Amino acid sequence: MIVRPLRRLLGRPLAVSHFHTTASSWASRKVIQKFKLADIGEGITECEVVKWSVKPRDSIEAFDPLCEVQSDKASVEITSPFDGVITELLVKEGEIAKVGSGLCLIEVDEEIVDGANPAVLEPISQPPPESETAVEETTLTSAPPPGGASHTRRMHPLDPKNSPETTLSNADNVFAAPSVRHFARQMGVDLGLLVPGSGKGGRIEKRDVEAALANAPRDVTAQSTRAEDVVVELGRTRYGMWKAMTKSLEIPHFGYSTTLDITALHDILPSLNAHIPRHYLPETSRPPLPQSVNPSALYPAPSLDIPETQQYTKLTYLPILLKTLSKAMLEWPIFRSSITYSPDSPKPSLTIRPSADISIALSTPTGLYTPTIQHANIQSIYSLSGQLKHLSHLGRQTPCALTPKEMPKRGGTITVSNVGAIGAGDFASPVLVPGGGVAIVALGRAKWVWDVDRGDGKGERRLKMGVSWSGDHRVVEGAELAAFVECWRAYVEAPERLIGESI
């Protein structure tokens, strides 16, 4: 008598109600706030989000780092003002955020944000007030019939009544030969929409793919093969380059191009590579110290602690060219000068520096930078090579790890661009930007050529490199630039002069 009513109850829907009472003082209301980029001063109106330190659904506490932003002048770490949970990131890494725009959404307690600065936080949504008694009803449906769950029969993809909008992909149950899969992939057909196929056991055949293509609307097929325009906003570094190049139109350029014979540098390079100082070599490439005689037996010999980022195993032509260029700059003070503007006088002046400061055009994953090698004239070729490797290492980091130490505010008076290391071109047209010194040079690719003017008229095979100069014609005369380049040539083509000058 009891079993039959139980069976009837098991076959019927059952409504279950759960009642719970919660005091309003026990639970705090949660609100979602838009955390905005505040004004960080110095007239900055936008910043690039370099790196996020959080992700959605992360719990954060007050003063925890949220992200790192970088402007034209500084890199700043943004911290959270409250405890809460990150619900959404509104700006992706590498995108530009305007001052006052939202960075992320944070779920916080309502009591915490009372009286918050509206320039930093903006409410997004307000949940309905909670009642003191909450009632939750859950309806449980009966178990499926013994014969198994009933399935809705899906229409065949080729059925005229079947619309693409209601078709669902069934890619997990695709049964097709590799050749059919390759053909479908080439034609842009989703095999999951053709299940089951017309072959044995629901196998998808090539005729199924061809029939799908024949019945597909023309505009849908064209849309799948037509590419669309993509709008990309300029990053902070590239936008800075855009502004600098626009201002470069204010500078009248004087161009001068020639070739340098670097055969002598090529001849001495193996000897220089064979005698790289021990402290510039990596630990694994250093030769063993002599065991019979110790140079530090009487007194510790001087040793330099060179960072790993400045160690190398092979010299290139660039540090030698920089060294010879610094020697020519000492003989020509105008190429050690920079333009100075004074608020007391409308007429600009030239500030001549006592040493040769040379900037290096460095292409990095985040854009173009020009770090400066200061006092290049008092450094050795090995030291210059170590600095070049260190600057290259910092530039390859993401985000760029160059600091004001490598990029001082006044920069160098001459900029060197080694474009020949990338392309096979001989000459270029380098561009000067305001504050970038009084001249810039682009180094081309070094090539072996036949020089008919050498070898007593018979000609001689020589290694030559094209160099392209641009000078600020407001300061540098054309004759001065040409004479300066010839002074540099005298050092490059006769590097033994460096030995005679105790370098």
Buried (B, 14 or more C-beta within 10 A) or exposed (E): EEEEEEEEEEEEEEEEEEEEEEEEEEEEEEBBBBBBBBEBEEEBEBBBBBBBBBEEEBEBEEEBBBBBBBBBEEBBEBBBBBBBBBBBBBBEBBEBBEBEEBBBBBBBBBEBBEEBEEEBBBEBEEEEEEEEEEEEEEEEEEEEEEEEEEEEEBEEBEEEEBEEEEBEEBEEEBBBEEEBBEBBEEBEBBBBBBBBBBBEEBBBBBEBBBBBEEEBEEEEBEEEEEEEEEEEEBBBBBBBBEEBEEEBEEBEBBBBBBBBBBBBBBEBBEEBEEEBEEBBBEEEEEEEEEEEEEEEEEEEEEEEEBEEBBBBEEBBBBBBBBBBBBBBBBEBEBBBBBBEEEEEEEEEEEEEBEBBBBBBBBBBEBBBBBBBBBEBBEBBBBBBBBBBBBBBBBBEEEBBBBEEEBBEEEBBBBBBBBBBBEEEEBBBEBBBBEEBBBBBBBBBBBBEBEBEEBEEEEEEEBBBBBBBBBBBBEBBEEEBBBEBBEBBBEBBBEBEBBEEEEB
